[in-house]
């Protein structure tokens, strides 16, 4: 899967595998076939074609604080 991505994807991307073509309405048979494939495994890939450094501790802390802050903010708005 990585080789296919490297040769076809040139920009950073978020990819769902076992994705469905949302540009057209599938037939009942196509929908059933997709559902059967989906049940065998599915996932999400965050892809950076140029690679990069592993996450540094500072990045991890920033991500955690940002995520926590966003959740607190959203929780406050919902009350």
QUISUL-V707345 format. One record per residue. N is the residue number from 1. RES is the residue in three letters. PSI is psi in whole degrees, 0 to 359 (NA if undefined). BURIAL is 1 if it has 9 or more other C-alpha atoms within 8 Angstrom, else 0. D_LAST is the distance of its C-alpha to the last C-alpha in whole Angstrom. Layout:
n: <N;N>
res: <RES;RES>
psi: <PSI;PSI>
burial: <BURIAL;BURIAL>
d_last: <D_LAST;D_LAST>
This chain:
n: <1;2;3;4;5;6;7;8;9;10;11;12;13;14;15;16;17;18;19;20;21;22;23;24;25;26;27;28;29;30;31;32;33;34;35;36;37;38;39;40;41;42;43;44;45;46;47;48;49;50;51;52;53;54;55;56;57;58;59;60;61;62;63;64;65;66;67;68;69;70;71;72;73;74;75;76;77;78;79>
res: <UNK;UNK;UNK;UNK;UNK;UNK;UNK;UNK;UNK;UNK;UNK;UNK;UNK;UNK;UNK;UNK;UNK;UNK;UNK;UNK;UNK;UNK;UNK;UNK;UNK;UNK;UNK;UNK;UNK;UNK;UNK;UNK;UNK;UNK;UNK;UNK;UNK;UNK;UNK;UNK;UNK;UNK;UNK;UNK;UNK;UNK;UNK;UNK;UNK;UNK;UNK;UNK;UNK;UNK;UNK;UNK;UNK;UNK;UNK;UNK;UNK;UNK;UNK;UNK;UNK;UNK;UNK;UNK;UNK;UNK;UNK;UNK;UNK;UNK;UNK;UNK;UNK;UNK;UNK>
psi: <322;318;318;318;314;327;347;338;122;347;153;140;161;116;135;128;148;36;163;140;107;4;350;159;122;154;168;320;318;320;317;320;317;316;319;317;318;321;343;350;141;166;193;134;127;114;128;103;334;359;200;181;152;160;127;157;321;318;318;316;315;315;316;315;317;313;316;314;319;317;318;318;314;322;320;324;334;351;NA>
burial: <0;0;0;0;1;1;0;0;1;0;0;1;0;0;0;1;0;1;0;0;0;0;0;0;0;0;0;0;0;0;1;0;0;1;0;0;1;1;0;0;0;1;0;0;0;0;0;1;1;0;0;0;0;0;0;0;0;0;0;1;0;0;0;0;0;0;0;0;0;0;0;0;0;0;0;0;0;0;0>
d_last: <44;44;47;46;43;45;48;45;42;43;39;36;34;32;34;33;36;37;35;36;38;35;38;39;39;40;43;42;44;43;39;41;43;39;37;40;40;37;37;40;37;35;33;32;34;33;36;38;41;43;41;40;40;38;35;35;33;32;31;29;27;26;25;23;22;20;19;17;16;15;13;11;10;9;7;6;6;4;0>
